[in-house]
Amino acid sequence: MPGYQTKQECIAIVGAADLVIRSLLDKQQYYDPLGEAERMGISSAMWPLFGMLWPSGAHLAARMAARPVDANERVLEIGCGLALASLVGHRRGADMTASDCHPMAASFLAENLRLNGMAPMKYRHGHWSAAEHGQDDAGAAQHASLDVHGHFDLIIGSDLLYERDANANLAHFIGRHASPTAEIWIIDPDRGNRPAFNRQMAEQGFAMREEKLDRVASPGVDAYKGRLLVYRWALALPPTPLPLQ
């Protein structure tokens, strides 16, 4: 992977076998020679964040480790970054699709699948803010055949509410891809944009419940402060019980 430095670690996830993960060495790594990220509105400061391991991602992976696998259930991870949760679900036999807008996410996913001896996994380009960054014309055409398509029974994501989303792009994206009985899991480290996102999801027709998280999801990691946000269509079937870590 030219242009930046990486590291390789063995990552422990509660309830799952360890994962060998290649990630960026630090937040100073940046390499966008073709300007792909810049055209999608990803600044140099934001560029490395996809390639770092985050506590919220470990919590999402632990939740996927505890969820019973249903061969008929389609699962989509949005803003996957290094896709810990998708890797856990894929190894357990779930029908996983990982997605991100970062131009390097697919390459890192392929490498981490190889390092863990896993079969290839579905990956799609998922950029809910594309229209705000001029990606609704020529830029969008470049990724159209690789975009997220269809509906999913479980949509998951971690630490997605780090930017103000005045146009509710994320909520609209989720609404477009949620099946009639879908459940949505968002792990959030108590960011300030959470109340606005809850309102936006309610406007889309979703009911919400939440669970505070203060347990460790990966051994050796400091205690976590945040919450699991669970959304379902307000007129959908009664919610399924949350899996315990």
N, C-alpha and C positions, 0 to 999 in steps of 0.2 A: 504494500500500500504506500506508494511514493508520495512525498510532499509533506509528511508529518510523521510523528513518532507515536508508537502504540505500546501497550503493555498487555501481558496475558496473565490472568489470575484464575484461581479456582474459587468459585463463589458458592457459598452454602446458602440454601433457601429452606426455610422451615417447611417440612412435609414433602420435600422433593430431594432427589439425588443432586449432588453438587454439579455445577455447570462450569466448564472451562470457557472463559469469556475474554475475547480480545477487545480492548477499548482504547480510546485515546489516552496518551500519557498524562496530559493535563489540559487545563482550560486555555492554554496558550497556543494550542495546535490550530492551524488554519491553512487551508489549501483549496482555493477555488479558482484555478487558472482559466477556466472557460466562463466564469461569471454565472454559473448555473444558479447557485444559491442566491447571489445578489439579485438576479432577475425575479426570484420568488420572494423577495423581501426578507431574506435571512442575512442579517448583518454579520460582520466579522466577529463581533462579540458573541452573537448567538450561535454562530456556526459550530463550535465544538460541543455544544451542550448535548446534541444527539448521541455523541460517542462517549458519554460519561455514565457511570453507574450511580443511581440515585436511590435513596431510601424508599421513596414512594413506589418505585419500580419493583423493589424487593417485596414490598407488601402486596402488590398486585400479583406477583408471581406466587407468593404463598397462598393467596386466595384461589388461584387457578389450581394449585396442587391439592387443595382440599375439596374442589368441586367434582362431583361424580361426572364421569365422561359419558356423554350421550352421542352416539354415532350419528344421530339425525340432527344434531344441533350445530349450526354454523356460528363461529365465533370470530369477531373482528377486533383486533387491537388497533386503536388509533393513536397517532403520535408515538409510535412504538419505540423510537430511539434504538437501543440495543436489544429490545424485545425479549426481556427476561420472561415475562408472562407467556408470550407466544411460544418460546422455546420449551417452557415447562408443559404447557398444554399439548404441544405437538408431540413431545416425547411420550406423553401419556395416551396418545391416540385421539385427541380432540381434532375436529375439523377447523383448524386455525388459519386465519389470514392476517398477516401483519401488514401495517401500513404506516407511512410517514411521508412528509414532503421533502425531507432532506435528500439530496442527490447521492449521498454516500451510504444511506441506511441499508439499502439492499445488499451492497457489497459486504458490509460488516455482518449482516444476517447470514449471508452465504458462508462466510468464513467461520462464524461461530457454530453453524450447523455442521460444518466439516470437522471442526475441532472436537465436537461432541459425538461424532459418528452417527449423525442423524440424516435421514433422507431429506431431500429438498422440501421446502415449505412454501405455500402461496404467499406472495408479497404483492401489494398494490400501492400505487402512488395515491396518497391521501392528503389533499391540501385544501382545508375548508376555507381559507382566506384568499384563495386564488384570485377572485375578482378584484380584491383590493390592491393587488400587486400586478395588474395588467395581464393576468394569466387566463383571462376569459376569451382571448382571441388566439393569436399565433402561439403564445406560450402554452395555452391549454391544449391546443391541437397536438403539440409535441408529446404530451402525456396521456392523451384521450384514451388510447387503447390499453393503457396500463392503470387507469383510474380505478378507484373502488366502485364496484357495480353491485346492484342487487340488495337484498335485505338479509339481516343477520338476527339470530335469536339471542345472542349475547354480544354486547359491544362494551369493550373495556378500555381504560386508559388511565395513566398516572401522571400527576403534576402537569395538567394541561391548562390550568387557569392562571398562568403567569403573566399574561398580557390582557389589557382591557379590550373587550370585544364588543364595541358599541353596536355593531350590526348583527349580533347574535349568530355569527357565521358557524360557530361550533354547534350550537343548539340546532340550527337548521340542518347541518350536515348529519348529525345524529338522527334527526327526525326523518331524513330521506332514506336512511339505511336501516332503520329499526323495523323489524317485522311486527305484525299486529300484537304479538304476545312477548315482545322483546323485553329484556332486562338490560339496563345500562349500569356499569360499575365505573365510578371515577374515584380514584384515590387522590386526595388533596391535602397538602400539608398546611391547612388553615390559611390559605392565601386570601388577600383582601377582595379578590374578584369573585369569590364564591357566591355571596348573596345575589349579585347581579346575574350570575349564571343560573342560579336556582329559579329566578324570576323568568329568565328567558326560556328555560325548559318547561316551566309551567305554562307559558304562553304557547308553546308547541303542543301542549296537551299531556304533559307528563306529571305524574305524582311522584313525590320524593320521600324517602326516609334515609336516615343516616346513622352511622355507628362511629363513635369516637375510637380512635386507634392510639394506644399508648404502649403497645407491646413491640418487642423486637421481632422483625421478620427474617433477619439474617444474622446468625451467630457472630459476635464480635463487633456488631454495629450498635451505636448508641440508641437508647430508647427513642421512639418516634412519637411525635405529636402531630396529629392530623385526624382525618376522618374518611370513612368510606361513604360515598354518596351513591345511593341506589335509586334509579328512576324506572318507572314503568308507565305505559299509557294509562291515563286515569280511568279508562273504561275497560282495561284489560282484566285478565283473570287475577285472582288473589296472588300476591307475591310468594315466591318460593323462599324457604328459610335460608338465611345467610349461612354459608359454610363456616365452621369454626377453624381457627388456625391451630 
